[in-house]
Amino acid sequence: MSRLIQGIRIALLLPIATSVFAADEAATSAVPEPASLLLTPSRCVALHQGQVCYQRVQISWSSFAAGNYCVYQEATPQPLHCWQEQTQGTFVYEFASDSSLLLQLKNAQQQVVAESTMEVAWVYKANTRRKTHWRLF
Amino acid sequence: MWIKRLRTGLLPACLVHTGILLCGLLMGIGLPSYAGDLSTEVRKGTSGPDNRNGGYFEVGAGIATSTNPIVGIPEGNEKGEVHTEVFLDINARYQYGCLFGELFSQSLEQFTLGCNFYNGENWSLDWVGLTQHDEMSEEVSDDYRGLKRRRDDFMSGPRATAYFGNYIVQLHALTDISDTHHGELYSLRLARHWQYRNWTLHGIVGATYRSQQIMDYYFSIDESEASEKYPQSEVPAGMAYVVELGVTYPLSEKWVFRSFIRRMDLESSAMRSPLIMDNHGEAIATSVSYVF
């Protein structure tokens, strides 16, 4: 019985200890605060490859630390949306692209704290253009 | 043959009728396949020839409402009568080398066999063969009782398809090679597609010329078969026209929604035949298909 109680104590304490060590590690390496970026939906389906795909996407993010955050489209200097001194945020984004795009949540130091990909899929592959030619078989 | 197909349930009566009679006989639209069937290509928003080896297959279900000006299709058909039916929607194409076969339930064409022998940057040339007109006999419809059997045909000839941006133009020149009526059929169609968000909208206009032999074989009533119901008549060569508007939407990577409305008009001379009750027909269809 005593061994069982001892086992339960260890099981209960282990996650706490693990999270403490993780927090120490994060602080010492200056890694951006944990955050998440969620796209709903995260997939846009076009009729055929190469066609621009349109999708209204709800972008939701959250972070453990309050701060200034912006959502960016990868390789685009202008943010899609920004928040001041928040730990979470939501906004609706009108996605329009013929290929998949990476969206990133950045903090005030322009560090990427979370990212998520908006995927573009299609039903039909793009036609393959052949060079001009005659053929019999 | 189309009617048989209809009865076996392979293709929807409404669409078969539309494809064959309205699109085929009336519209003269029932021609060959394309570098991809025109109806298929424009629904995909295609902007160039696609002649890769291999193929694809889609199957689904739909519902169609139509009117048909031809007597006997379906059996007991009356002028302006509206027919609503559920149909099996099939869209398939396979190509190996120059040879291909294609079938699309909602097409203006029937099952088409062909050989693609030229591909340019914006156009392609095929040789195609297909049934253009279905059998009309008492075996397929009691309405034809007392009439001579009119066999289904098989026509063959060149098909040229050109792509100009969002436009597709297609020409057919077909000759009967089945020793049925020895007639000729020529058609010209223009299709265009637009994109609105993830919807692909399309429009098709077309004209088909049918020679005297074709119209006479299927729609004239000769002295030997004339009756009170079907008096003797002679139908000249004539034109038929089609207009179609439709939409296609990808529900997912595997499911596609389609809908269209189509109208076909016949030259008034066609109504000299007691087998043609009206100078126009319409069809509206909606379907959902699974893409393999």
Chai-1 contact restraints between the chains, C-beta under 6 A:
chainA,res_idxA,chainB,res_idxB,connection_type,confidence,min_distance_angstrom,max_distance_angstrom,comment,restraint_id
A,V45,B,P250,contact,1.0,0.0,6.0,A-B,restraint_1
A,V45,B,S252,contact,1.0,0.0,6.0,A-B,restraint_2
A,V45,B,E253,contact,1.0,0.0,6.0,A-B,restraint_3
A,A46,B,N198,contact,1.0,0.0,6.0,A-B,restraint_4
A,L47,B,G45,contact,1.0,0.0,6.0,A-B,restraint_5
A,L47,B,T200,contact,1.0,0.0,6.0,A-B,restraint_6
A,L47,B,P250,contact,1.0,0.0,6.0,A-B,restraint_7
A,H48,B,K44,contact,1.0,0.0,6.0,A-B,restraint_8
A,Y54,B,R197,contact,1.0,0.0,6.0,A-B,restraint_9
A,Y54,B,N198,contact,1.0,0.0,6.0,A-B,restraint_10
A,A121,B,E253,contact,1.0,0.0,6.0,A-B,restraint_11
A,V123,B,P250,contact,1.0,0.0,6.0,A-B,restraint_12
A,V123,B,E253,contact,1.0,0.0,6.0,A-B,restraint_13
A,V123,B,V256,contact,1.0,0.0,6.0,A-B,restraint_14
A,V123,B,V291,contact,1.0,0.0,6.0,A-B,restraint_15
A,Y124,B,K44,contact,1.0,0.0,6.0,A-B,restraint_16
A,N127,B,G48,contact,1.0,0.0,6.0,A-B,restraint_17
A,N127,B,D50,contact,1.0,0.0,6.0,A-B,restraint_18
A,T128,B,R52,contact,1.0,0.0,6.0,A-B,restraint_19
A,R129,B,G48,contact,1.0,0.0,6.0,A-B,restraint_20
A,R130,B,N119,contact,1.0,0.0,6.0,A-B,restraint_21
A,T132,B,G120,contact,1.0,0.0,6.0,A-B,restraint_22
A,W134,B,Y118,contact,1.0,0.0,6.0,A-B,restraint_23
A,R135,B,C98,contact,1.0,0.0,6.0,A-B,restraint_24
A,R135,B,F117,contact,1.0,0.0,6.0,A-B,restraint_25
A,F137,B,G97,contact,1.0,0.0,6.0,A-B,restraint_26
A,F137,B,C98,contact,1.0,0.0,6.0,A-B,restraint_27
